[in-house]
Each structure stands twice: as structure tokens, then as C-alpha cells.
């Protein structure tokens, strides 16, 4: 019974924790502009994140060591450093976007400028990362993030043309008003949002924090293969409500308020309250995850003591990295840069950095020295190889598409 | 969002300079009639998006379905963006005499959209539901004009 509860809790938190500011903004933006014609990218991205999250979780459970720890050892310090710089830069940009997202959610709830909320959120994120236990952090924000189910309820209440939505999703094509390059640019952005690198760092390091062993592989796989796809459905419902309410009116998503507008139309104040709670939980939870991931990656690369499973004093350098990341992210946001714009760039740069994250995981998961009998099988290797090709294509295409389309203008 | 668009362009400019400066040379400078029409078309689409946002937010607020704080943030953001769109297009000089007719067609509609957005914002700040309903009706006619203008620019 206890095990069943742990599996259910894990799945629920995986669903609630799947969506972050990148998913919120990108799915709404794409839904309002392209309808459901890019839904296939979410599907491809969800399968990809499942493949690599399972791999990194298995590596953590079997070897008892997290990703960067093994990457440096297996690939050497130079390749490890390249991996560290690329992945950490994107994770830091994502942290900045998430803190900005929390501030925007609070602005919507209170009408107090998000710039006044940014330092408060930065301090709150740091305090949570310093004081709150890992399991509490993961479960509370993951469960509260389930409030975003309101988008699926809103879609049902809006009573859309289900056949039209399904047809657009199953027969993807470039809308007549859009250019193919812009379509491809947003496909890459959506792919980057679904496969954000920090998710695997956090997942594998979280496995160490929670002392996973090979006995937990079943629970871990349930979280990944049930929780993540259901989280992907949440992403699709965000796109679908935007396609139903915003697209016909010519509304392009440029603010977090516009993401919530279809929910207001469907369910009024109560629905908006759920959406704002979901925004807050999803972005605050992701801010904590990205803040920890920056600390994890640096500490693991340099071989420092890391994690929340030891007292802060014993992992002082790890906590210093975390607090400096929070300060730097707040500093960037206080320059008055638009958090939604930071989000849009963060998902595209995520796509650029994807090979740096996923190639080493595939290499380590194939190494019998670490994995023993839990080394990748043919299915994991086939999917991993196919996705490696996809992430390389997305990575190479991202910057040219950004330049050609003026960042999707 | 005018500020947002300016920030977007600045950020994109940095990315472009850093990684793809040769591509800039290849793209050339958009100073001709086609580029001006493209700018006009983008401005009309931006104005439509912002005015439709304000209209929808005000309709929900006037119907008691959206709280004031969230509505004022939505309307405030869209109104600021609207001003950016209008000012941005007004600041562009038509590159040749043939572009004058594009400017003469687009600018008055954008001005009306800005006025309609301001009416909605003022009604919301005064907590005046009737004025908000009136403003949303006015917005419907301006949105029709924006649609018609967009068609002529295609």
C-alpha cells in the first residue's frame, strides 16, 4: 500500500511538475498562432524526454551517482567542461525565466508590478532551497502544479470543434498566413521547451537526493512513462484553449495574462484562481529545480559535496552557487528585460544545447562499468539514437531559423 | 509591448551580431515599398492582437467573470503595447511616394485603435462597467476596420 502511494504521488508530482514557464508560454503562443498544427512536436518531445529521463534515472539508481559526476569521469574534463558550460548557461537562463514567471503570476494576482516582486521571489526561492527538504519541495509544488488541469477543464467547457482540433493535430500543415521558416522556428522552440536539459539533471540528481537503488526502478519508470505523458497532455490543452479562444480573434500571446485569458472565458474567476495557483506552483517549482540544477551541475563537475541530503554547512560551495545564481537571475530581471522574452529565448537556446546534454547520457547509459546488467537495451539505444539525430538537427537549425525569422516575428 | 518589441529587437540584434553577422549582410536593408507594406501589415496585426485582448478582458470583467487586478494587468500591458505599435509605425518614413497611400490608409486606423484602447483603459480605472461595455462595442467596429485594412495590405 505504501509503495502504491509512493507511485501515485510520484506520478501526480511528475504531471504537476512537467509544465514550466517555457511550456506555458510556448504552447499558448503556438496554439494562438498555428492552432494544433504543431501538436506533433509536443508528442515527439514528450517521448524524447521520457527516453532520456528514464536513462538518466536508471544511471542514478544503478550507479548511485548523478549525471555530471559521471560525464566528467567518462568523457574527460575537457568534454565535461563544454557540456557543463553549455548546459549550465541554458539552465541559468531558464532559472531567470522561471523567477520572472513567478513574478508575473504574482503581478496578475495583485496588480503590483512584477519588478517589485522579482527580488521577493528571488529571496523566497533561495530560502526554500536552503531550508526546505527535497521531498517536501518536490511534492508540494508538483501537487500544486496540478491546478493547471484547469486548462483541460476549460477546454471541455469551451466546447470546441473537437473534430477540427483533432484534424489539425493529425494532419499538420503550415497555415496559409505563415511562412514555413516561422513554423519550423516554433517547432524547434516547442521541442526545446519539452526537452529542457535541466529536467534530466534534476531528475537524476533528485534520484541521488532520494537515495534511489535498482529497487526503485519500477517507481521511477512509472513516474516517467505515466506522469510525463499526462504532463504533455496538459501542454496540449494549453495550446488547444489558445487555438479555440485566441486564434480566431487574432490575439498573439506576448504576456502571461494572455495565456490565462481563455481560462477566464471558460470558467470565470474561480478558473482564473486555479490557473494563477498553477502558474505560481509550476514556475516556483521549476525555479527551485533550475536553481538546484545549476548548483548540481557545477558541484558535480568539480567534485564538491552537493545536495540537500546533507546539511548546508557540509555542502557550502554548492549552496553558494545556488545563492549566486538566484542573485544573478534577479539582477538580470531588474534590468526590466521582459520575462516572456527571456522565456522565448531560453527554450530556443535549450534546443541549441540539447546534444551537449543528451549525448553524454546515452554514452554513460551504455557503459557496463557503471550500469552492469542495467545497461541500455536495444529499444533504449534505438530510440536514443533516433532522438540524438533529432536533437542535433534542432540544435543546428535553431540559430539560422532565429536569424531568418527575426526570432519568429 | 512596444517596449517588449524594442527589447526583442535589441536582444535579437545581439544574437545576430554575435553568431551570424554574415547573414545580416546577405539579408540587406529593408528600405523599399515591400518592406514598408510588411511593416504596415505587422503593425495592423499587432494592433488587432492588442485591441482584441483588451476587448475580451473588458467583456469578461464587465460580466463579473474576471477580477480587477488581473484585468488591469492584461489591459495595461496590451494598452502599452498598442502605443508601441502605433508610435513605431508612425515613426517610419515612407520610402517613396507610392508608400504614402499605405501610410494614409494605415495610420488613421491605428490611431482609432489606440483611442479605443484608451477608452477601455479609462473605463476600467474608473470602475465604470457601462463605459467599459460601450468601449468594447466601439472596439468591435475598429477591429472590423483593422481586418479590412489587413486585407488590403496582403
Interface residues (C-beta under 8 A of the other chain):
Chain A: X107 X108 X109 X110 X111 X245 X249 X250 X251 X252 X254 X255 X257 X258 X260 X261 X264 X265 X268 X269 X272 X276 X336 X337 X338 X340 X341 X345 X399 X400 X402 X403 X404 X406 X407 X409
Chain B: X1 X3 X4 X7 X8 X11 X12 X15 X16 X19 X20 X23 X42 X45 X46 X48 X49 X52 X53 X56 X57 X60 X64 X65 X66 X67 X68 X69 X70 X72 X73 X74 X77 X78 X81
